[in-house]
Amino acid sequence: MNLNTGTYTVYRTYHLLINEERTEVPISEHEKKFMISSNFNGECPFEDFKKLAYENVFCKSVFLNDLKNAYSVKTFGTYKNQKVQVFELQIGIVGMISIATRDAKVGASLKMIEVNVSWFMIDLHISELDKLWEERSFSEYNLSMPEGMNEYEEIKIPPFSVAYQNINNIR
């Protein structure tokens, strides 16, 4: 399951992650380059994208004026009736997520660990959530939202996996 967090663009009909490329020296806004990327489920449909050597991601370097739109997205859920932000964990166990909040009272009520100043988090299986959704908004890049983009979209929570249940029984 892919849980989205970050800034995206709809580019050639695909929703691609946008990251600003780092430079060693300050440059003007119009000189800034951005990397747009996706795993494309393992098969990139474009010849002008390059595969990263260290992971199954394909990317292309572009200027901001090459993009027609951009949007920010965060994934949220409710856990024990509390709204939390949801992040996918890449630890080899299907369905494992981190949930987080900046609200100390919510963090305490959910027995979260303070992992940074006013940032509380715990890991759990996605099937333990009550509800899951994405919230989308305008990005920091002053581009329009993609046409027809919903600002809210509920996500179906996958069922409890047998693999997770077997690992949980070992504990």
Rosetta constraint file for C-alpha pairs under 8 A:
AtomPair CA 1 CA 95 HARMONIC 7.17 0.50
AtomPair CA 2 CA 88 HARMONIC 7.17 0.50
AtomPair CA 3 CA 75 HARMONIC 6.55 0.50
AtomPair CA 3 CA 86 HARMONIC 7.72 0.50
AtomPair CA 3 CA 87 HARMONIC 6.54 0.50
AtomPair CA 3 CA 88 HARMONIC 5.81 0.50
AtomPair CA 4 CA 73 HARMONIC 6.49 0.50
AtomPair CA 4 CA 74 HARMONIC 6.34 0.50
AtomPair CA 4 CA 75 HARMONIC 6.16 0.50
AtomPair CA 4 CA 87 HARMONIC 7.91 0.50
AtomPair CA 4 CA 134 HARMONIC 7.63 0.50
AtomPair CA 5 CA 72 HARMONIC 7.58 0.50
AtomPair CA 5 CA 73 HARMONIC 5.28 0.50
AtomPair CA 5 CA 74 HARMONIC 4.61 0.50
AtomPair CA 5 CA 75 HARMONIC 6.23 0.50
AtomPair CA 5 CA 87 HARMONIC 7.52 0.50
AtomPair CA 6 CA 17 HARMONIC 7.04 0.50
AtomPair CA 6 CA 18 HARMONIC 7.71 0.50
AtomPair CA 6 CA 72 HARMONIC 5.65 0.50
AtomPair CA 6 CA 73 HARMONIC 5.54 0.50
AtomPair CA 6 CA 74 HARMONIC 6.68 0.50
AtomPair CA 7 CA 17 HARMONIC 5.89 0.50
AtomPair CA 7 CA 18 HARMONIC 5.49 0.50
AtomPair CA 7 CA 19 HARMONIC 7.52 0.50
AtomPair CA 7 CA 70 HARMONIC 6.78 0.50
AtomPair CA 7 CA 71 HARMONIC 5.56 0.50
AtomPair CA 7 CA 72 HARMONIC 4.30 0.50
AtomPair CA 7 CA 73 HARMONIC 6.25 0.50
AtomPair CA 7 CA 139 HARMONIC 6.54 0.50
AtomPair CA 8 CA 15 HARMONIC 6.24 0.50
AtomPair CA 8 CA 16 HARMONIC 5.26 0.50
AtomPair CA 8 CA 17 HARMONIC 4.38 0.50
AtomPair CA 8 CA 18 HARMONIC 5.27 0.50
AtomPair CA 8 CA 70 HARMONIC 5.52 0.50
AtomPair CA 8 CA 71 HARMONIC 5.39 0.50
AtomPair CA 8 CA 72 HARMONIC 6.25 0.50
AtomPair CA 8 CA 73 HARMONIC 7.52 0.50
AtomPair CA 9 CA 14 HARMONIC 7.91 0.50
AtomPair CA 9 CA 15 HARMONIC 5.56 0.50
AtomPair CA 9 CA 16 HARMONIC 5.36 0.50
AtomPair CA 9 CA 17 HARMONIC 6.58 0.50
AtomPair CA 9 CA 18 HARMONIC 6.80 0.50
AtomPair CA 9 CA 67 HARMONIC 7.33 0.50
AtomPair CA 9 CA 68 HARMONIC 7.88 0.50
AtomPair CA 9 CA 69 HARMONIC 5.65 0.50
AtomPair CA 9 CA 70 HARMONIC 4.39 0.50
AtomPair CA 9 CA 71 HARMONIC 6.34 0.50
AtomPair CA 9 CA 146 HARMONIC 7.51 0.50
AtomPair CA 10 CA 14 HARMONIC 5.28 0.50
AtomPair CA 10 CA 15 HARMONIC 4.49 0.50
AtomPair CA 10 CA 16 HARMONIC 6.26 0.50
AtomPair CA 10 CA 69 HARMONIC 6.65 0.50
AtomPair CA 10 CA 70 HARMONIC 7.14 0.50
AtomPair CA 10 CA 146 HARMONIC 6.56 0.50
AtomPair CA 11 CA 15 HARMONIC 6.40 0.50
AtomPair CA 11 CA 16 HARMONIC 6.74 0.50
AtomPair CA 11 CA 67 HARMONIC 7.30 0.50
AtomPair CA 11 CA 68 HARMONIC 7.95 0.50
AtomPair CA 15 CA 38 HARMONIC 7.97 0.50
AtomPair CA 16 CA 36 HARMONIC 5.78 0.50
AtomPair CA 16 CA 37 HARMONIC 5.28 0.50
AtomPair CA 16 CA 38 HARMONIC 5.55 0.50
AtomPair CA 17 CA 35 HARMONIC 7.95 0.50
AtomPair CA 17 CA 36 HARMONIC 5.41 0.50
AtomPair CA 17 CA 37 HARMONIC 5.23 0.50
AtomPair CA 17 CA 38 HARMONIC 6.46 0.50
AtomPair CA 18 CA 34 HARMONIC 6.53 0.50
AtomPair CA 18 CA 35 HARMONIC 5.75 0.50
AtomPair CA 18 CA 36 HARMONIC 4.66 0.50
AtomPair CA 18 CA 37 HARMONIC 6.76 0.50
AtomPair CA 19 CA 34 HARMONIC 5.55 0.50
AtomPair CA 19 CA 35 HARMONIC 5.20 0.50
AtomPair CA 19 CA 36 HARMONIC 6.53 0.50
AtomPair CA 20 CA 32 HARMONIC 7.51 0.50
AtomPair CA 20 CA 33 HARMONIC 6.31 0.50
AtomPair CA 20 CA 34 HARMONIC 4.39 0.50
AtomPair CA 20 CA 35 HARMONIC 6.22 0.50
AtomPair CA 21 CA 32 HARMONIC 7.35 0.50
AtomPair CA 21 CA 33 HARMONIC 5.60 0.50
AtomPair CA 21 CA 34 HARMONIC 5.11 0.50
AtomPair CA 21 CA 35 HARMONIC 6.23 0.50
AtomPair CA 23 CA 27 HARMONIC 7.88 0.50
AtomPair CA 27 CA 31 HARMONIC 6.20 0.50
AtomPair CA 27 CA 32 HARMONIC 6.69 0.50
AtomPair CA 28 CA 32 HARMONIC 6.66 0.50
AtomPair CA 30 CA 63 HARMONIC 7.62 0.50
AtomPair CA 30 CA 64 HARMONIC 7.60 0.50
AtomPair CA 31 CA 63 HARMONIC 7.39 0.50
AtomPair CA 32 CA 63 HARMONIC 6.45 0.50
AtomPair CA 32 CA 64 HARMONIC 7.45 0.50
AtomPair CA 33 CA 61 HARMONIC 6.46 0.50
AtomPair CA 33 CA 62 HARMONIC 5.59 0.50
AtomPair CA 33 CA 63 HARMONIC 4.81 0.50
AtomPair CA 33 CA 64 HARMONIC 6.90 0.50
AtomPair CA 34 CA 61 HARMONIC 5.58 0.50
AtomPair CA 34 CA 62 HARMONIC 5.26 0.50
AtomPair CA 34 CA 63 HARMONIC 5.95 0.50
AtomPair CA 34 CA 64 HARMONIC 6.82 0.50
AtomPair CA 35 CA 59 HARMONIC 6.28 0.50
AtomPair CA 35 CA 60 HARMONIC 5.55 0.50
AtomPair CA 35 CA 61 HARMONIC 4.56 0.50
AtomPair CA 35 CA 62 HARMONIC 6.26 0.50
AtomPair CA 36 CA 59 HARMONIC 5.49 0.50
AtomPair CA 36 CA 60 HARMONIC 5.48 0.50
AtomPair CA 36 CA 61 HARMONIC 6.50 0.50
AtomPair CA 36 CA 62 HARMONIC 7.32 0.50
AtomPair CA 37 CA 57 HARMONIC 6.64 0.50
AtomPair CA 37 CA 58 HARMONIC 5.51 0.50
AtomPair CA 37 CA 59 HARMONIC 4.20 0.50
AtomPair CA 37 CA 60 HARMONIC 6.58 0.50
AtomPair CA 38 CA 57 HARMONIC 5.56 0.50
AtomPair CA 38 CA 58 HARMONIC 5.61 0.50
AtomPair CA 38 CA 59 HARMONIC 6.71 0.50
AtomPair CA 39 CA 43 HARMONIC 7.51 0.50
AtomPair CA 39 CA 44 HARMONIC 7.44 0.50
AtomPair CA 39 CA 56 HARMONIC 5.81 0.50
AtomPair CA 39 CA 57 HARMONIC 4.30 0.50
AtomPair CA 39 CA 58 HARMONIC 5.79 0.50
AtomPair CA 40 CA 44 HARMONIC 5.47 0.50
AtomPair CA 40 CA 45 HARMONIC 7.78 0.50
AtomPair CA 40 CA 57 HARMONIC 7.62 0.50
AtomPair CA 40 CA 58 HARMONIC 7.49 0.50
AtomPair CA 42 CA 56 HARMONIC 6.60 0.50
AtomPair CA 42 CA 57 HARMONIC 7.82 0.50
AtomPair CA 44 CA 49 HARMONIC 7.51 0.50
AtomPair CA 44 CA 58 HARMONIC 6.72 0.50
AtomPair CA 48 CA 60 HARMONIC 6.94 0.50
AtomPair CA 49 CA 58 HARMONIC 5.84 0.50
AtomPair CA 49 CA 59 HARMONIC 5.08 0.50
AtomPair CA 49 CA 60 HARMONIC 4.87 0.50
AtomPair CA 50 CA 58 HARMONIC 5.25 0.50
AtomPair CA 50 CA 59 HARMONIC 5.35 0.50
AtomPair CA 50 CA 60 HARMONIC 6.43 0.50
AtomPair CA 51 CA 56 HARMONIC 6.90 0.50
AtomPair CA 51 CA 57 HARMONIC 5.71 0.50
AtomPair CA 51 CA 58 HARMONIC 4.26 0.50
AtomPair CA 51 CA 59 HARMONIC 6.41 0.50
AtomPair CA 52 CA 56 HARMONIC 6.66 0.50
AtomPair CA 52 CA 57 HARMONIC 5.63 0.50
AtomPair CA 52 CA 58 HARMONIC 6.05 0.50
AtomPair CA 52 CA 59 HARMONIC 7.26 0.50
AtomPair CA 62 CA 66 HARMONIC 6.23 0.50
AtomPair CA 62 CA 67 HARMONIC 7.94 0.50
AtomPair CA 63 CA 67 HARMONIC 7.42 0.50
AtomPair CA 68 CA 143 HARMONIC 6.78 0.50
AtomPair CA 68 CA 144 HARMONIC 7.22 0.50
AtomPair CA 69 CA 143 HARMONIC 5.03 0.50
AtomPair CA 69 CA 144 HARMONIC 4.92 0.50
AtomPair CA 69 CA 145 HARMONIC 5.45 0.50
AtomPair CA 69 CA 146 HARMONIC 5.46 0.50
AtomPair CA 70 CA 138 HARMONIC 7.03 0.50
AtomPair CA 70 CA 139 HARMONIC 5.87 0.50
AtomPair CA 70 CA 141 HARMONIC 7.14 0.50
AtomPair CA 70 CA 143 HARMONIC 5.63 0.50
AtomPair CA 70 CA 144 HARMONIC 6.30 0.50
AtomPair CA 70 CA 145 HARMONIC 5.63 0.50
AtomPair CA 70 CA 146 HARMONIC 6.72 0.50
AtomPair CA 71 CA 136 HARMONIC 6.47 0.50
AtomPair CA 71 CA 137 HARMONIC 5.67 0.50
AtomPair CA 71 CA 138 HARMONIC 4.93 0.50
AtomPair CA 71 CA 139 HARMONIC 4.59 0.50
AtomPair CA 71 CA 143 HARMONIC 7.99 0.50
AtomPair CA 71 CA 144 HARMONIC 7.78 0.50
AtomPair CA 71 CA 145 HARMONIC 5.66 0.50
AtomPair CA 71 CA 146 HARMONIC 7.43 0.50
AtomPair CA 72 CA 136 HARMONIC 5.49 0.50
AtomPair CA 72 CA 137 HARMONIC 5.24 0.50
AtomPair CA 72 CA 138 HARMONIC 5.93 0.50
AtomPair CA 72 CA 139 HARMONIC 4.89 0.50
AtomPair CA 72 CA 140 HARMONIC 7.97 0.50
AtomPair CA 73 CA 134 HARMONIC 6.52 0.50
AtomPair CA 73 CA 135 HARMONIC 5.61 0.50
AtomPair CA 73 CA 136 HARMONIC 4.41 0.50
AtomPair CA 73 CA 137 HARMONIC 6.54 0.50
AtomPair CA 74 CA 85 HARMONIC 7.35 0.50
AtomPair CA 74 CA 86 HARMONIC 7.95 0.50
AtomPair CA 74 CA 134 HARMONIC 5.67 0.50
AtomPair CA 74 CA 135 HARMONIC 5.47 0.50
AtomPair CA 74 CA 136 HARMONIC 6.69 0.50
AtomPair CA 75 CA 85 HARMONIC 5.96 0.50
AtomPair CA 75 CA 86 HARMONIC 5.40 0.50
AtomPair CA 75 CA 87 HARMONIC 7.20 0.50
AtomPair CA 75 CA 132 HARMONIC 7.35 0.50
AtomPair CA 75 CA 133 HARMONIC 5.77 0.50
AtomPair CA 75 CA 134 HARMONIC 4.37 0.50
AtomPair CA 75 CA 135 HARMONIC 6.35 0.50
AtomPair CA 76 CA 83 HARMONIC 6.91 0.50
AtomPair CA 76 CA 84 HARMONIC 5.63 0.50
AtomPair CA 76 CA 85 HARMONIC 4.33 0.50
AtomPair CA 76 CA 86 HARMONIC 5.15 0.50
AtomPair CA 76 CA 132 HARMONIC 5.85 0.50
AtomPair CA 76 CA 133 HARMONIC 5.43 0.50
AtomPair CA 76 CA 134 HARMONIC 6.08 0.50
AtomPair CA 76 CA 135 HARMONIC 7.46 0.50
AtomPair CA 77 CA 83 HARMONIC 5.78 0.50
AtomPair CA 77 CA 84 HARMONIC 5.48 0.50
AtomPair CA 77 CA 85 HARMONIC 6.28 0.50
AtomPair CA 77 CA 86 HARMONIC 6.33 0.50
AtomPair CA 77 CA 129 HARMONIC 6.54 0.50
AtomPair CA 77 CA 130 HARMONIC 7.14 0.50
AtomPair CA 77 CA 131 HARMONIC 5.20 0.50
AtomPair CA 77 CA 132 HARMONIC 4.17 0.50
AtomPair CA 77 CA 133 HARMONIC 6.10 0.50
AtomPair CA 78 CA 82 HARMONIC 5.10 0.50
AtomPair CA 78 CA 83 HARMONIC 4.54 0.50
AtomPair CA 78 CA 84 HARMONIC 5.96 0.50
AtomPair CA 78 CA 129 HARMONIC 5.87 0.50
AtomPair CA 78 CA 130 HARMONIC 5.34 0.50
AtomPair CA 78 CA 131 HARMONIC 5.23 0.50
AtomPair CA 78 CA 132 HARMONIC 6.72 0.50
AtomPair CA 79 CA 83 HARMONIC 6.69 0.50
AtomPair CA 79 CA 84 HARMONIC 7.11 0.50
AtomPair CA 79 CA 128 HARMONIC 7.15 0.50
AtomPair CA 79 CA 129 HARMONIC 4.90 0.50
AtomPair CA 79 CA 130 HARMONIC 5.59 0.50
AtomPair CA 79 CA 131 HARMONIC 7.52 0.50
AtomPair CA 80 CA 110 HARMONIC 7.84 0.50
AtomPair CA 80 CA 129 HARMONIC 7.61 0.50
AtomPair CA 80 CA 130 HARMONIC 7.07 0.50
AtomPair CA 81 CA 130 HARMONIC 7.35 0.50
AtomPair CA 82 CA 106 HARMONIC 6.94 0.50
AtomPair CA 84 CA 99 HARMONIC 5.95 0.50
AtomPair CA 84 CA 100 HARMONIC 5.53 0.50
AtomPair CA 84 CA 101 HARMONIC 5.49 0.50
AtomPair CA 85 CA 99 HARMONIC 5.54 0.50
AtomPair CA 85 CA 100 HARMONIC 5.17 0.50
AtomPair CA 85 CA 101 HARMONIC 6.28 0.50
AtomPair CA 86 CA 97 HARMONIC 6.78 0.50
AtomPair CA 86 CA 98 HARMONIC 5.89 0.50
AtomPair CA 86 CA 99 HARMONIC 4.64 0.50
AtomPair CA 86 CA 100 HARMONIC 6.54 0.50
AtomPair CA 87 CA 97 HARMONIC 5.62 0.50
AtomPair CA 87 CA 98 HARMONIC 5.11 0.50
AtomPair CA 87 CA 99 HARMONIC 6.28 0.50
AtomPair CA 88 CA 95 HARMONIC 7.93 0.50
AtomPair CA 88 CA 96 HARMONIC 6.75 0.50
AtomPair CA 88 CA 97 HARMONIC 4.64 0.50
AtomPair CA 88 CA 98 HARMONIC 6.36 0.50
AtomPair CA 89 CA 96 HARMONIC 5.68 0.50
AtomPair CA 89 CA 97 HARMONIC 4.94 0.50
AtomPair CA 89 CA 98 HARMONIC 6.44 0.50
AtomPair CA 90 CA 96 HARMONIC 7.89 0.50
AtomPair CA 91 CA 96 HARMONIC 7.75 0.50
AtomPair CA 93 CA 163 HARMONIC 7.58 0.50
AtomPair CA 93 CA 164 HARMONIC 6.76 0.50
AtomPair CA 94 CA 161 HARMONIC 7.55 0.50
AtomPair CA 94 CA 163 HARMONIC 7.48 0.50
AtomPair CA 94 CA 164 HARMONIC 7.06 0.50
AtomPair CA 95 CA 125 HARMONIC 5.52 0.50
AtomPair CA 95 CA 126 HARMONIC 5.38 0.50
AtomPair CA 95 CA 127 HARMONIC 7.56 0.50
AtomPair CA 95 CA 158 HARMONIC 7.93 0.50
AtomPair CA 95 CA 161 HARMONIC 7.56 0.50
AtomPair CA 95 CA 164 HARMONIC 7.75 0.50
AtomPair CA 96 CA 123 HARMONIC 6.98 0.50
AtomPair CA 96 CA 124 HARMONIC 5.77 0.50
AtomPair CA 96 CA 125 HARMONIC 4.54 0.50
AtomPair CA 96 CA 126 HARMONIC 6.00 0.50
AtomPair CA 97 CA 123 HARMONIC 5.59 0.50
AtomPair CA 97 CA 124 HARMONIC 5.60 0.50
AtomPair CA 97 CA 125 HARMONIC 5.90 0.50
AtomPair CA 97 CA 126 HARMONIC 5.99 0.50
AtomPair CA 98 CA 121 HARMONIC 6.56 0.50
AtomPair CA 98 CA 122 HARMONIC 5.57 0.50
AtomPair CA 98 CA 123 HARMONIC 4.25 0.50
AtomPair CA 98 CA 124 HARMONIC 6.33 0.50
AtomPair CA 99 CA 121 HARMONIC 5.53 0.50
AtomPair CA 99 CA 122 HARMONIC 5.64 0.50
AtomPair CA 99 CA 123 HARMONIC 6.29 0.50
AtomPair CA 99 CA 124 HARMONIC 7.66 0.50
AtomPair CA 100 CA 107 HARMONIC 7.87 0.50
AtomPair CA 100 CA 119 HARMONIC 6.86 0.50
AtomPair CA 100 CA 120 HARMONIC 5.38 0.50
AtomPair CA 100 CA 121 HARMONIC 4.27 0.50
AtomPair CA 100 CA 122 HARMONIC 6.76 0.50
AtomPair CA 101 CA 106 HARMONIC 7.19 0.50
AtomPair CA 101 CA 107 HARMONIC 6.50 0.50
AtomPair CA 101 CA 119 HARMONIC 5.90 0.50
AtomPair CA 101 CA 120 HARMONIC 5.36 0.50
AtomPair CA 101 CA 121 HARMONIC 6.69 0.50
AtomPair CA 102 CA 107 HARMONIC 7.59 0.50
AtomPair CA 102 CA 118 HARMONIC 5.20 0.50
AtomPair CA 102 CA 119 HARMONIC 4.73 0.50
AtomPair CA 102 CA 120 HARMONIC 6.15 0.50
AtomPair CA 103 CA 107 HARMONIC 6.16 0.50
AtomPair CA 103 CA 118 HARMONIC 7.15 0.50
AtomPair CA 103 CA 119 HARMONIC 7.70 0.50
AtomPair CA 103 CA 120 HARMONIC 7.72 0.50
AtomPair CA 104 CA 108 HARMONIC 6.06 0.50
AtomPair CA 104 CA 118 HARMONIC 6.69 0.50
AtomPair CA 104 CA 119 HARMONIC 7.97 0.50
AtomPair CA 104 CA 120 HARMONIC 7.25 0.50
AtomPair CA 105 CA 109 HARMONIC 6.13 0.50
AtomPair CA 106 CA 110 HARMONIC 6.15 0.50
AtomPair CA 107 CA 111 HARMONIC 6.03 0.50
AtomPair CA 107 CA 112 HARMONIC 4.91 0.50
AtomPair CA 107 CA 113 HARMONIC 7.35 0.50
AtomPair CA 107 CA 114 HARMONIC 7.86 0.50
AtomPair CA 107 CA 120 HARMONIC 5.54 0.50
AtomPair CA 107 CA 121 HARMONIC 7.31 0.50
AtomPair CA 108 CA 112 HARMONIC 6.05 0.50
AtomPair CA 111 CA 122 HARMONIC 7.96 0.50
AtomPair CA 112 CA 120 HARMONIC 5.55 0.50
AtomPair CA 112 CA 121 HARMONIC 5.11 0.50
AtomPair CA 112 CA 122 HARMONIC 5.23 0.50
AtomPair CA 113 CA 120 HARMONIC 5.30 0.50
AtomPair CA 113 CA 121 HARMONIC 5.40 0.50
AtomPair CA 113 CA 122 HARMONIC 6.36 0.50
AtomPair CA 114 CA 118 HARMONIC 6.79 0.50
AtomPair CA 114 CA 119 HARMONIC 5.66 0.50
AtomPair CA 114 CA 120 HARMONIC 4.28 0.50
AtomPair CA 114 CA 121 HARMONIC 6.45 0.50
AtomPair CA 115 CA 119 HARMONIC 5.90 0.50
AtomPair CA 115 CA 120 HARMONIC 5.79 0.50
AtomPair CA 115 CA 121 HARMONIC 6.59 0.50
AtomPair CA 116 CA 120 HARMONIC 7.18 0.50
AtomPair CA 124 CA 128 HARMONIC 7.09 0.50
AtomPair CA 125 CA 129 HARMONIC 7.87 0.50
AtomPair CA 125 CA 160 HARMONIC 7.76 0.50
AtomPair CA 125 CA 164 HARMONIC 7.81 0.50
AtomPair CA 126 CA 157 HARMONIC 6.88 0.50
AtomPair CA 126 CA 158 HARMONIC 7.26 0.50
AtomPair CA 126 CA 160 HARMONIC 7.84 0.50
AtomPair CA 127 CA 157 HARMONIC 6.17 0.50
AtomPair CA 127 CA 158 HARMONIC 6.19 0.50
AtomPair CA 127 CA 159 HARMONIC 5.73 0.50
AtomPair CA 127 CA 160 HARMONIC 5.30 0.50
AtomPair CA 129 CA 157 HARMONIC 7.64 0.50
AtomPair CA 131 CA 154 HARMONIC 7.94 0.50
AtomPair CA 131 CA 155 HARMONIC 7.89 0.50
AtomPair CA 131 CA 157 HARMONIC 7.19 0.50
AtomPair CA 132 CA 154 HARMONIC 6.03 0.50
AtomPair CA 132 CA 155 HARMONIC 5.36 0.50
AtomPair CA 132 CA 156 HARMONIC 6.95 0.50
AtomPair CA 132 CA 157 HARMONIC 6.61 0.50
AtomPair CA 133 CA 152 HARMONIC 7.02 0.50
AtomPair CA 133 CA 153 HARMONIC 5.53 0.50
AtomPair CA 133 CA 154 HARMONIC 4.11 0.50
AtomPair CA 133 CA 155 HARMONIC 5.05 0.50
AtomPair CA 134 CA 151 HARMONIC 7.91 0.50
AtomPair CA 134 CA 152 HARMONIC 5.74 0.50
AtomPair CA 134 CA 153 HARMONIC 5.32 0.50
AtomPair CA 134 CA 154 HARMONIC 6.43 0.50
AtomPair CA 134 CA 155 HARMONIC 7.35 0.50
AtomPair CA 135 CA 151 HARMONIC 5.60 0.50
AtomPair CA 135 CA 152 HARMONIC 4.81 0.50
AtomPair CA 135 CA 153 HARMONIC 6.83 0.50
AtomPair CA 136 CA 150 HARMONIC 7.24 0.50
AtomPair CA 136 CA 151 HARMONIC 4.59 0.50
AtomPair CA 136 CA 152 HARMONIC 6.29 0.50
AtomPair CA 137 CA 145 HARMONIC 7.61 0.50
AtomPair CA 137 CA 151 HARMONIC 6.23 0.50
AtomPair CA 138 CA 142 HARMONIC 7.48 0.50
AtomPair CA 138 CA 143 HARMONIC 7.60 0.50
AtomPair CA 138 CA 144 HARMONIC 7.14 0.50
AtomPair CA 138 CA 145 HARMONIC 6.11 0.50
AtomPair CA 139 CA 143 HARMONIC 7.10 0.50
AtomPair CA 145 CA 149 HARMONIC 6.81 0.50
AtomPair CA 160 CA 164 HARMONIC 7.32 0.50
AtomPair CA 160 CA 165 HARMONIC 7.40 0.50
AtomPair CA 161 CA 165 HARMONIC 6.30 0.50
AtomPair CA 162 CA 166 HARMONIC 6.15 0.50
AtomPair CA 163 CA 167 HARMONIC 6.41 0.50
AtomPair CA 164 CA 168 HARMONIC 6.01 0.50
AtomPair CA 165 CA 169 HARMONIC 6.21 0.50
AtomPair CA 166 CA 170 HARMONIC 6.69 0.50
AtomPair CA 167 CA 171 HARMONIC 7.01 0.50
